[in-house]
Amino acid sequence: MKIGVVGSGYVGLVSGACFADFGHEVTCVDIDEEKTAALCRGEVPIFEPGLDTLIERNMAAGRLSFTTDLAGTVRGSEVVFIAVGTPSRRGDGHADLSYVESAAREIGAAIEGFTVVVTKSTVPVGTGERVEEIIREANPDADFAVVSNPEFLREGAAISDFKRPDRIVIGSDNPRALEVMREVYRPLFLNKSPVVEMNRSSAELAKYASNAFLATKIAFINEIADLCEKTGADVQNVAHAIGLDKRIGPKFLHAGPGYGGSCFPKDTLALLKTAQDYEVPQLIVESVVSSNDKRKRAMGRRIVHAIGDNARGKKVAILGLTFKPETDDTRDSPAIAIIQALQDAGAKVAAYDPQGVEQASMVLTDVDYASSPYEAAQDAEAVVIVTEWDEFRALDLSRIRDCMRDLVLVDLRNIYHRQEVERLGMKYVAVGR
Ligand SMILES: NC(=O)c1ccc[n+]([C@@H]2O[C@H](COP(=O)([O-])OP(=O)(O)OC[C@H]3O[C@@H](n4cnc5c(N)ncnc54)[C@H](O)[C@@H]3O)[C@@H](O)[C@H]2O)c1
């Protein structure tokens, strides 16, 4: 099939490359000319394991191409996916739909022949109708259907998530559009990936409900971790015990510095705004958002406390800037809030991250970026593990200790055992144990 993907970001690139790998003919369109030119040269602008080889293979096979020509792409496609950003709107936290709306307008103007327009971007319930309206206004004669197909991939494991998803959600009541969508995902049908069809509103809401639930699990275990610290319990044992219950499950029960990333913070907030509009309070999600917001700065205070309640002029080394390992994405990463809290307290911050420096340096100021954990740790009072990159799992702790004056390891991901750190003469601060 001929597929157009509007937006060559994390979701658009992964979806486009995977659809091409299924054998479809895919064109990814972006308004960013520099990004598109780089992609045409075979340069992948984001870090996502396996994505560069997947793109290279499918470009070489002639199934994947990149362009800024949206109209031409739409005219040549049976299905057009909208995969542009839906960040938090400045000021009120609603999902900013301006990118989706402008993409819909341009798509509408270009439609020729029956076209299925699919919102893969995470959009508030009811957006499908708005997209439909915009296309109709732009092109009253257009023959089209608007389908919701929210994306559930995780950065860092995006390709395997896309190719072996827990489920594919398709929201539409239009039989013709459903046929087309089944054809798009046919290779996954053959793999027996569950495809669940529902009306468009349900599909749109399912995405927000899913992210809000996962955020709730994280916020929950983080609050339990605080209680563990006061009571002598160990949150890792508690999480293990409750996670073995099949009704609960072990995932998303790792205590840490709070959730971040390009999805949970903005999607939980957007869900609350939708709930306000419909006058249906979501008290649980409200508490989750507030608990998580407080947690990030609280982690900053925890570090200051660990270095004697006075950070002024002291150096702190931050290991990990991305919101999770195996990505270069630092959007709403806990590391950003923690670094800002430390700087507010007067600390000097050095940081190391295998992939996240370029993005972090766009939002942070006065940070010394190091080329290794050991360089970051030089003369620092505390080394703080914020992101659980594999390369932080087996640090040479005695080398770290030799770099540090006052020997505090703040392990916000609970990677190390207290005994192994303390045996080396370092102070150890973890989360919930
Ligand atoms: N990143 C994730 O892990 C993830 C997972 C699931 C869902 N989502 C959702 O998918 C959507 C996209 O997220 P992302 O992380 O890929 O965003 P992103 O910011 O990485 O990419 C968006 C791209 O769209 C382009 N764009 C904006 N307006 C355009 C237009 N009119 N025409 C063509 N291109 C345009 C931008 O230049 C950018 O390259 C969001 O709604 C997000 O919530 C993201």
Ligand as a Chemical Component Dictionary entry (heavy atoms), coordinates in Angstrom:
data_LIG
# 
_chem_comp.id                   LIG 
_chem_comp.type                 NON-POLYMER 
_chem_comp.pdbx_formal_charge   0 
_chem_comp.three_letter_code    LIG 
# 
loop_
_chem_comp_atom.comp_id 
_chem_comp_atom.atom_id 
_chem_comp_atom.alt_atom_id 
_chem_comp_atom.type_symbol 
_chem_comp_atom.charge 
_chem_comp_atom.model_Cartn_x 
_chem_comp_atom.model_Cartn_y 
_chem_comp_atom.model_Cartn_z 
_chem_comp_atom.pdbx_ordinal 
LIG N1  N1  N 0  7.628 9.863  21.524 1  
LIG C1  C1  C 0  6.938 8.813  21.980 2  
LIG O1  O1  O 0  7.467 7.917  22.637 3  
LIG C2  C2  C 0  5.461 8.697  21.679 4  
LIG C3  C3  C 0  4.804 7.489  21.931 5  
LIG C4  C4  C 0  3.446 7.394  21.630 6  
LIG C5  C5  C 0  2.767 8.494  21.129 7  
LIG N2  N2  N 1  3.425 9.658  20.924 8  
LIG C6  C6  C 0  2.668 10.789 20.348 9  
LIG O2  O2  O 0  3.012 10.892 18.973 10 
LIG C7  C7  C 0  3.015 12.262 18.573 11 
LIG C8  C8  C 0  4.367 12.636 17.978 12 
LIG O3  O3  O 0  5.329 12.534 18.997 13 
LIG P1  P1  P 0  6.910 12.562 18.680 14 
LIG O4  O4  O 0  7.616 12.286 19.947 15 
LIG O5  O5  O -1 7.172 11.720 17.482 16 
LIG O6  O6  O 0  7.059 14.105 18.252 17 
LIG P2  P2  P 0  8.326 14.837 17.624 18 
LIG O7  O7  O 0  8.320 16.201 18.164 19 
LIG O8  O8  O 0  9.552 13.979 17.762 20 
LIG O9  O9  O 0  8.000 14.881 16.039 21 
LIG C9  C9  C 0  6.992 15.638 15.466 22 
LIG C10 C10 C 0  7.445 16.020 14.058 23 
LIG O10 O10 O 0  6.335 16.613 13.360 24 
LIG C11 C11 C 0  6.834 17.642 12.523 25 
LIG N3  N3  N 0  5.702 18.519 12.131 26 
LIG C12 C12 C 0  5.008 19.397 12.898 27 
LIG N4  N4  N 0  4.030 19.966 12.174 28 
LIG C13 C13 C 0  4.095 19.427 10.919 29 
LIG C14 C14 C 0  3.338 19.593 9.732  30 
LIG N5  N5  N 0  2.300 20.440 9.668  31 
LIG N6  N6  N 0  3.700 18.899 8.645  32 
LIG C15 C15 C 0  4.740 18.035 8.687  33 
LIG N7  N7  N 0  5.473 17.820 9.800  34 
LIG C16 C16 C 0  5.155 18.506 10.898 35 
LIG C17 C17 C 0  7.905 18.309 13.364 36 
LIG O11 O11 O 0  8.799 19.048 12.577 37 
LIG C18 C18 C 0  8.557 17.065 14.019 38 
LIG O12 O12 O 0  9.631 16.579 13.241 39 
LIG C19 C19 C 0  2.629 13.059 19.814 40 
LIG O13 O13 O 0  1.248 13.266 19.821 41 
LIG C20 C20 C 0  3.010 12.127 20.950 42 
LIG O14 O14 O 0  2.262 12.365 22.100 43 
LIG C21 C21 C 0  4.751 9.789  21.173 44 
# 
loop_
_chem_comp_bond.comp_id 
_chem_comp_bond.atom_id_1 
_chem_comp_bond.atom_id_2 
_chem_comp_bond.value_order 
_chem_comp_bond.pdbx_ordinal 
LIG N1  C1  SING 1  
LIG C1  O1  DOUB 2  
LIG C1  C2  SING 3  
LIG C2  C3  SING 4  
LIG C2  C21 DOUB 5  
LIG C3  C4  DOUB 6  
LIG C4  C5  SING 7  
LIG C5  N2  DOUB 8  
LIG N2  C6  SING 9  
LIG N2  C21 SING 10 
LIG C6  O2  SING 11 
LIG C6  C20 SING 12 
LIG O2  C7  SING 13 
LIG C7  C8  SING 14 
LIG C7  C19 SING 15 
LIG C8  O3  SING 16 
LIG O3  P1  SING 17 
LIG P1  O4  DOUB 18 
LIG P1  O5  SING 19 
LIG P1  O6  SING 20 
LIG O6  P2  SING 21 
LIG P2  O7  DOUB 22 
LIG P2  O8  SING 23 
LIG P2  O9  SING 24 
LIG O9  C9  SING 25 
LIG C9  C10 SING 26 
LIG C10 O10 SING 27 
LIG C10 C18 SING 28 
LIG O10 C11 SING 29 
LIG C11 N3  SING 30 
LIG C11 C17 SING 31 
LIG N3  C12 SING 32 
LIG N3  C16 SING 33 
LIG C12 N4  DOUB 34 
LIG N4  C13 SING 35 
LIG C13 C14 SING 36 
LIG C13 C16 DOUB 37 
LIG C14 N5  SING 38 
LIG C14 N6  DOUB 39 
LIG N6  C15 SING 40 
LIG C15 N7  DOUB 41 
LIG N7  C16 SING 42 
LIG C17 O11 SING 43 
LIG C17 C18 SING 44 
LIG C18 O12 SING 45 
LIG C19 O13 SING 46 
LIG C19 C20 SING 47 
LIG C20 O14 SING 48 
# 
